[in-house]
Amino acid sequence: MERRSHIYGVMGEFATPEQLTHAVEKVREAGYRRLDAYAPFPVEGLSQALGLKRNLVPLITLLGGLAGGVGGFGFQYWVAAITYPMNIGGRPLNSWPAFIPVTFELTILGASLAAVFGMLALNKLPQPHHPVFNVHRFSHASADRFFLCIEARDPKFHLADTARLLQSLHAHHVSEVSDD
Amino acid sequence: MSAGQPPLDSPEIRRLTPVLGPGYTYGSVTDKISAIVLTRPTSLGWFVGFAIAFSLMGLMTVAIAWLVIKGTGIWGINIPIGWGFAIVNFVWWIGIGHAGTLISAILFLLNQKWRTSINRFAEAMTLFAVACAGIFPLIHTGRPWMAFYMFPYPSTMGIWPQFRSPIIWDVFAVSTYGTVSLMFWFVGLLPDLATLRDRSVQKPMKIIYGMLAMGWRGSARHWHRYQSAYLLLAGLATPLVLSVHSVISFDFSIAIVPGWHTTIFPPYFVAGAIYSGFAMVLTIAIPLRKAYALEDFITMRHLDNMAKVMLATGLIVAYGYFFEFFFSLYSGNKFDVFLVQQRLHGPYAPFYFALILCNILTPQLLWFYKMRHNVVMLFIMSIVVNIGMWLERFVIVVISLTRDFVPSAWGRYSPTFWDWATFIGTIGMFVTLIFLFVRVLPAISIAEMRELVAETSEEEK
């Protein structure tokens, strides 16, 4: 195993999403696990090719929604029945149907906030700098090119061999990604 | 269906009226849309339009400043008409916002590809409309600096909001709606901000877009979670958009005022909101595609579909009007019957008939293919529907409040110069924001257009 601290990995550039997905499959067949693909739009089948499992965003969203709903109703109950009760013609203090609209809105609010901030947190964003940005042509990753980066921390990583593997998969430009 | 005519969703029809003009690649859609923001020189027309809109926004600022100095007495409101223009405009603006969420969330869930090129600016329209709407209840309180009383916060006086009040429901519904719309819009913008960051040449632009893009790099792992979050947001925004105008209709229907106290209000408010919203999307889309030569992205298919949605929701609204009328008569309640008479023969009857003309009769032209494909007619019709929906809220608010239960409580309402100044001023603010948006952010989602390119190229194979 060769591990060099100033190399983040090796990156190959592809022209089409099909080539990228194909390359990811082949690279994983070759035994590499520490890799990531970059595309200007979500490519169908790429997550499966990378072996990504179900993510945590739905669970976080559910928890956010539950917190918003339960917290919202509980808060209204506390305000209307406990801390600031108002006796209006003897009507019940826990007039729950009247609390439903706000409970509903807060459920949606809690779930949406959890979905967005959960997604950002799991993606470790904001992250202004990342080694892949050191590759000059990587600016095309947000326009019309598809990239595959095999990271140096992969146990199988070998600079020359890994680069050759990417070339054999019809990568246009294969370049080293420096770590700083 | 007659023989020889292909089924409506056949590849043949889709080829004839595509959602994307032919011959586009990932690179060319990126170039074309980002160029509007990054390289295209700002046209004289933009400056003229912006100057007019900005002046009107200035008028709004003056009107609000004068209101803060003098109080709500500068408006035409007085007892019994406490609501007047402020609430009419509030409901109108919120309704306009609804189409943006409908396009971005509901059509996304229904997998309608034609939403792709219109969802970004429709969402922007939602945000700006909600911003305009939010001004009205705030200034209508008379003491806008005390508006925080409506939020539950631990005060030293130990008082809390009344959660049984529709006005408090409104606060929660509208602020949730604004927040969720903003997040939905921003999440959609994230990949496009990265594109602008990578393509801008000037350093300050690179820094600003770079900060907004938060380091988005298009990683497949990120897309994986991004897609989950986007789908979930769409699923959450769908019931939200239906609830917001329902809650706003509760402001009316929970009250016992004749003409307001009906169960048909929530669905018919929601339909009306979508109706006016689609009209506003057309009002914006038609000049936008012309000014920036986006006819390949916002095709006739889009305009045609939007016209059809307008027609459908317009018919639901017509159904609402009819049954509102019918149930008032059928109930036998003399106050309700009297209200119907007031709509037809009272001092505000011309507004009611103008409303029927704008909202029910004019849109029937949309049944005709020729009308839906005549861009100028479509533009005029979208304006007519916008006016009609404004009249609807005027009729609901003013006629019911001027004709309460006892004649001693009757009154008249007419707006003053400051009412008009505030209203026209918010239109100025809305247009100003739209102009700025088109200039600094991609008006069409670039990432989704690339996806559309990938999908259409697959279909052709």
Interface residues (C-beta under 8 A of the other chain):
Chain A: P17 D36 A37 Y38 A39 P40 F41 P42 V43 E44 L46 S47 L50 L52 N55 L56 V57 P58 T61 G65 F75 Q76 V79 A80 T83 Y84 M86 S95 A98 F99 P101 V102 F104 E105 L106 I108 L109 A111 S112 L113 A115 V116 G118 M119 L120 L122 N123 L125 P126 Q127 P128 H129 H130 V132 F133 F138 S139 H140 A141 S142 A143 D144
Chain B: T25 Y26 G27 T30 P152 G158 I159 W160 P161 Q162 F163 R164 P166 I168 W169 F172 A173 T176 T179 V180 M183 F184 F186 V187 P191 A194 T195 R197 D198 R199 G210 M211 M214 G215 W216 R217 G218 S219 A220 R221 H222 W223 H224 R225 Y226 Q227 S228 A229 L232 L233 L236 A237 P239 L240 S243 V247 F250 A447 E448 R450 E451 A454
